[in-house]
C-alpha cells in the first residue's frame, strides 16, 4: 500500500494564487470617531461660511459707502467701529456706555419677568378652564389686536420718564407672546394622563403640578426666546419715546444729531445683548428639559 502526499491547500483568491482581501469590519469606536470627525468638519464649514458672509457683507458695505453712496446717510462699518471704540473707551455724552446698557437691560428684565409670569399664570388657568376661556376670549383677542407699541406714549404720560413707563411697555409686549403658548400647552395635555391621575386620587393641584405644568413647559420655554426679544424692543421703544438714559435714548439722540454711525452702533449693542440672552434662555431650556429626547431639528441646531 503506497502512501500519498496530502494535497496542498488551494490558494485563496482562485486562479493565479492571488490572496483575496476580506473587508475589515468597523468597530463601534471607529464609527463614533468617524461621526465625530464628520460633525466637526460640518461645524467648521458652517462657521467658515458664516464668517465669509459677514466679511463679504461688511466689505461690500465699506466699499459702497466709500466710492458710490454718501456715508452721511448710510454710514459705513469703519465709522461704526470708531463710534463703538469711542463709547467704550471714553463714554457717551450722557455717561458711561455700560450705564446705558444696564438701564435698558434692567427695564427689559423686570418687564420680561412680570409679563412672563402673568402670561404663564393666565394662560394655564384659561387653558384648563374652557368656561373662563370662552368668557374672556373676545377681550383677549381685542387686547392682542391693539398696536401695543403705541401704548408706550400713553405710559410715558401716565408714569413719567422713569423706569415704570418702560417696564409697562415691556410687560404688554411680553405677556401675549407667553400667554398664547402657555394657553396652548395647557390645552394640549394628554387627557388620558389626567384621567388616570384622577382615578388614582390626585387632586387638582397635584394634576396641575405633576402633569399640566411639565407638559406645558416646552411650550412656555419656546415662547421665552421670542418674548425676550420683545422685551428689548419694548425697552428701547419706551426710551425712544421719552427717557433720561438707556440705549433707546442714546439712539434717539444720535438720530437727532444725524449721527448715523451712532444709530448703528446702538443697534449693534442691543443685538449682542439679545444674542447673550438667547444663549442664556437656551441653556436654561436645555437643563429644564433634560428629560426630553431632542427632536431632529434640535439635534441639528446643537450640532452647529
Beta strands, then each sheet from edge to edge (+ up, - down):
end
